[in-house]
Every structure is written in structure tokens, then in C-alpha cells.
């Protein structure tokens, strides 16, 4: 048989390897499980939520300055509304690449003082499931930092007032 018509030659396999080895490599490639991926990136006051699955990509931006200014103007609860926007944006980004009915998120946040006085809030996403399929999360923490207007005494005693809260959300 010539090199051009030999199926093992097309796969880059030398003549001394058996066709059973070829079958084993093909079956292992097919058994690889592909999970949806959620990637969170931030840059200059924007948070980009990226959903990926089997070559499809969805990018959804969150403009923090615009959202916070609107919430301040409307006198709405900033942190609660930010979490709602974050959750819905994650669901929307994943929905475009991996259609699902139910999204389950587990995350927690830490604040360096009472929420009204905090100058730093860290949000860490622990688990995300779309219809009981685990979503691989990359870039799982978001750090919100602002101007620290607390006085010296409040700063050195803030360790007593730190806030940590676990959140389980089903959308």
C-alpha cells in the first residue's frame, strides 16, 4: 500500500504501531468531557463576564461606574443591586453559549468594615451549576475598592466589624 492511501499514514502513525493503538487514542479523545466555562475579567472600572462552551463565546460587560452612579442617584441599595446585576449577567452570558433553565451559584463576600463604611469588598465565586452541570470558573474573585474615608480609630478597629456572608442563589 502506498503512503497516500494508507490510513495510518494520514494520522501520523508509523508502520510499526498497530491499528489498535489508533483506536485507543480515538476513543480517549471522544470520552473527554467538555464543561461550560465562566471567565471573569476586570479592567478600568468594567467587569467582563465571558461564557464559553464548545467554541462559542459570549462577552457581557458590566460598567461599574455607570451602575454605581445610577444607584447613588436613585438612592438604591448599592451592594444588593450589584449582586443582582452580577448574577443576571452571569446567567445571560452562560445562557447564550450553554442554554439552561436553572443556574445555581454559591459565592461569598468579605468586607473590611460594616457595608456602609467598607472601602474594600471581595466577592469570591465558589461554585456555579447550569442545570446540574458544573461550570468551570476562571477568575473567580472580584475586588471592589473605593476611597477610604474612615478615620484613624475606625480603621484600626475595623477588624471587629468585618463582614463575611455566604450566598446561595438559584436563578
C-alpha positions in Angstrom: 0.0 0.0 0.0 1.3 3.5 -0.8 1.8 6.3 1.7 -1.0 8.3 0.1 -3.7 5.6 0.5 -2.5 4.3 3.9 -5.0 5.5 6.7 -2.3 5.1 9.4 0.0 7.4 7.4 -2.7 10.2 7.4 -2.9 10.0 11.2 0.9 10.4 11.5 1.4 6.9 12.9 4.4 4.9 11.8 4.1 1.5 10.3 5.3 -0.4 13.4 2.3 0.8 15.5 -0.8 -1.3 15.4 -4.2 -0.1 14.4 -5.5 -1.0 17.9 -3.3 1.8 19.4 -5.0 4.1 16.9 -8.4 3.0 18.1 -7.4 3.6 21.8 -6.3 7.2 21.1 -9.5 8.0 19.1 -11.8 6.6 21.9 -10.0 8.6 24.6 -10.5 11.8 22.6 -14.2 11.1 22.4 -14.6 10.4 26.1 -13.2 13.8 27.1 -16.0 15.8 28.8 -16.3 19.5 27.9 -17.7 21.8 30.6 -19.0 25.3 30.1 -16.5 27.9 31.2 -17.2 31.2 33.0 -14.4 33.7 33.0 -14.5 37.0 34.9 -12.1 39.8 33.9 -11.9 43.4 35.1 -10.3 46.4 33.6 -10.6 50.1 34.4 -14.0 50.0 36.2 -15.5 47.4 33.9 -16.2 43.8 34.6 -16.4 41.4 31.6 -18.3 38.2 32.1 -17.3 35.7 29.5 -19.2 32.4 28.8 -17.5 29.7 26.7 -18.7 26.4 25.5 -17.6 24.3 22.6 -16.1 27.2 20.6 -19.0 29.6 21.3 -18.2 32.7 23.2 -20.4 35.3 24.9 -19.0 38.5 26.4 -21.2 40.6 28.7 -19.8 43.8 30.2 -20.7 45.5 33.5 -19.8 49.1 33.7 -19.4 49.7 37.4 -19.1 53.5 37.3 -22.4 53.8 35.5 -24.2 51.3 37.7 -22.9 52.9 41.0 -23.7 56.4 39.8 -27.2 55.4 38.9 -27.7 53.6 42.2 -26.4 56.6 44.1 -28.7 58.9 42.2 -31.7 56.7 42.8 -30.7 56.1 46.5 -31.0 52.4 45.9 -29.0 49.7 47.9 -25.7 49.5 46.0 -24.3 46.2 47.1 -27.6 44.3 46.8 -28.2 45.7 43.3 -24.7 45.0 42.2 -25.0 41.3 43.2 -28.3 41.1 41.3 -26.7 42.6 38.2 -23.7 40.3 38.5 -25.9 37.2 38.9 -28.2 38.1 36.0 -25.2 38.9 33.7 -23.6 35.6 34.5 -26.8 33.8 33.7 -27.2 35.7 30.5 -23.6 35.1 29.3 -23.9 31.3 30.0 -27.4 31.2 28.5 -26.1 32.3 25.1 -23.5 29.5 24.9 -25.0 26.8 27.1 -28.8 27.0 27.2 -30.2 26.1 30.6 -33.2 26.5 32.8 -31.7 26.7 36.2 -28.5 28.4 37.3 -27.2 27.7 40.9 -24.4 29.9 42.3 -22.6 29.7 45.5 -20.4 32.7 46.4 -19.3 34.7 49.4 -18.1 38.2 50.0 -15.8 39.8 52.6 -15.9 43.5 53.6 -13.3 45.2 55.6 -15.9 47.0 57.7 -19.7 47.4 58.0 -21.1 47.5 54.5 -21.9 51.2 54.8 -18.3 52.1 55.8 -16.4 49.4 53.8 -13.7 50.6 51.4 -12.9 47.1 50.1 -15.3 44.2 49.3 -14.0 40.9 47.9 -16.5 38.6 46.1 -15.4 35.0 45.6 -17.4 32.7 43.4 -17.2 29.1 44.7 -19.5 27.0 42.5 -21.7 27.5 39.5 -24.0 24.9 38.1 -26.2 25.2 35.0 -28.9 22.5 35.0 -26.8 20.4 37.4 -23.7 20.6 35.1 -20.7 22.2 36.8 -19.4 25.3 35.2 -15.6 25.8 35.3 -14.9 29.2 36.8 -11.8 31.1 35.9 -11.1 34.5 37.6 -13.3 33.6 40.5 -12.8 36.8 42.6 -13.8 40.4 42.2 -12.3 43.1 44.3 -14.3 46.3 44.7 -12.2 49.1 46.1 -13.2 52.6 46.9 -11.9 55.7 48.7 -11.3 55.0 52.4 -12.9 57.9 54.3 -12.8 56.3 57.7 -10.9 58.0 60.5 -7.8 56.5 62.0 -9.6 55.0 65.0 -12.2 53.4 62.8 -9.5 51.9 60.5 -7.6 50.3 63.4 -10.7 48.8 65.0 -12.4 47.7 61.8 -11.2 44.1 62.2 -14.0 43.7 64.8 -16.6 44.8 62.2 -15.6 42.8 59.2 -18.5 41.3 57.3 -18.4 37.8 55.7 -21.5 36.4 54.1 -22.2 33.2 52.2 -24.8 33.4 49.4 -26.6 30.6 47.6 -28.6 31.8 44.7 -30.9 29.9 42.2 -31.9 31.7 39.1 
